[in-house]
Amino acid sequence: MAFKLTKTNNFNTKVDVITPDGDEEIEWSFKAEFRIFTRDEQVAQKDFLDSILVGVEGIPTDEELSQEELLHLVKSRPDTRNALTSAYNRAVVKKNQTSNLF
């Protein structure tokens, strides 16, 4: 299938997270759906994930959470918030390539 540039280019990517747990670190991952943030969309850094994160799946929880609750949870924690931002940047911008996205 050939690539086609469209107005809305959502994509899914794996998000790798490292969560501190006492003296150890737990490595885990989940899948996130993002929309591509364009240069014309100037969004404050604190609102960045609100603007691009569409959905998440594969997150282990101790209770049943709605998609809206999961999105709020992963955007509010520093470990998952940083992992989401890194995953988006890796997926959209090639390594060592400068970008005008931000």
C-alpha positions as CSV (number, residue, x, y, z in Angstrom):
1,M,0.0,0.0,0.0
2,A,1.4,3.4,-1.0
3,F,1.6,6.3,1.4
4,K,-1.0,9.0,0.9
5,L,-0.7,12.4,2.6
6,T,-4.1,13.4,4.1
7,K,-5.4,16.2,6.3
8,T,-5.6,13.9,9.3
9,N,-2.7,11.5,9.7
10,N,-3.4,9.6,12.8
11,F,-0.9,6.8,13.6
12,N,-0.4,4.1,16.3
13,T,3.0,3.5,17.9
14,K,4.4,1.5,20.9
15,V,5.1,3.6,24.0
16,D,7.9,2.2,26.2
17,V,7.7,3.3,29.9
18,I,10.1,3.0,32.8
19,T,8.3,3.4,36.1
20,P,10.2,3.7,39.4
21,D,9.1,1.2,42.1
22,G,11.1,1.7,45.3
23,D,14.7,0.8,44.5
24,E,13.8,-0.8,41.2
25,E,12.4,0.2,37.8
26,I,9.6,-1.5,36.0
27,E,9.7,-1.5,32.2
28,W,6.4,-1.8,30.4
29,S,4.7,-0.7,27.3
30,F,1.4,0.2,25.7
31,K,0.0,1.4,22.4
32,A,-1.0,5.0,21.7
33,E,-2.8,6.6,18.8
34,F,-1.6,10.1,17.9
35,R,-2.6,12.7,15.4
36,I,0.2,14.5,13.6
37,F,0.7,18.0,15.1
38,T,1.3,20.5,12.3
39,R,3.6,23.5,12.3
40,D,0.6,25.8,12.0
41,E,-0.9,24.5,15.2
42,Q,0.9,26.4,17.9
43,V,0.1,24.7,21.2
44,A,1.6,25.4,24.6
45,Q,3.9,22.6,25.7
46,K,1.6,21.8,28.6
47,D,-1.3,21.3,26.2
48,F,0.7,19.3,23.7
49,L,-0.5,15.8,24.7
50,D,-4.1,17.1,24.9
51,S,-3.7,18.2,21.3
52,I,-2.2,15.0,19.8
53,L,-3.1,12.0,21.9
54,V,-6.2,10.2,20.5
55,G,-6.3,6.9,22.4
56,V,-4.4,4.3,24.3
57,E,-4.7,0.5,24.7
58,G,-2.9,-2.3,26.5
59,I,-2.5,-0.4,29.8
60,P,-2.7,-2.7,32.9
61,T,-5.0,-1.3,35.5
62,D,-6.4,-2.5,38.8
63,E,-9.9,-1.4,37.9
64,E,-12.1,-0.9,34.8
65,L,-11.4,2.6,33.3
66,S,-13.0,4.4,30.4
67,Q,-10.8,5.6,27.5
68,E,-11.3,9.2,28.8
69,E,-10.1,8.1,32.3
70,L,-7.1,6.3,30.8
71,L,-6.1,9.3,28.7
72,H,-6.3,11.6,31.8
73,L,-4.2,9.1,33.8
74,V,-1.4,8.7,31.3
75,K,-1.2,12.4,30.7
76,S,-1.1,13.2,34.4
77,R,1.8,10.9,35.4
78,P,5.4,12.0,34.6
79,D,6.6,8.6,33.6
80,T,3.9,8.0,31.0
81,R,3.7,11.6,29.9
82,N,7.4,11.7,29.1
83,A,7.2,8.3,27.4
84,L,4.3,9.5,25.2
85,T,6.2,12.6,24.2
86,S,9.3,10.6,23.3
87,A,7.3,8.0,21.4
88,Y,5.6,10.7,19.3
89,N,8.9,12.5,18.6
90,R,10.6,9.2,17.6
91,A,7.7,8.2,15.3
92,V,7.3,11.6,13.5
93,V,10.9,13.0,13.4
94,K,13.8,10.8,12.2
95,K,16.7,10.5,14.6
96,N,19.2,13.4,14.3
97,Q,16.9,15.3,11.9
98,T,16.0,18.9,12.8
99,S,12.3,19.6,13.0
100,N,10.1,22.7,13.0
101,L,7.3,20.9,14.8
102,F,7.9,22.7,18.1
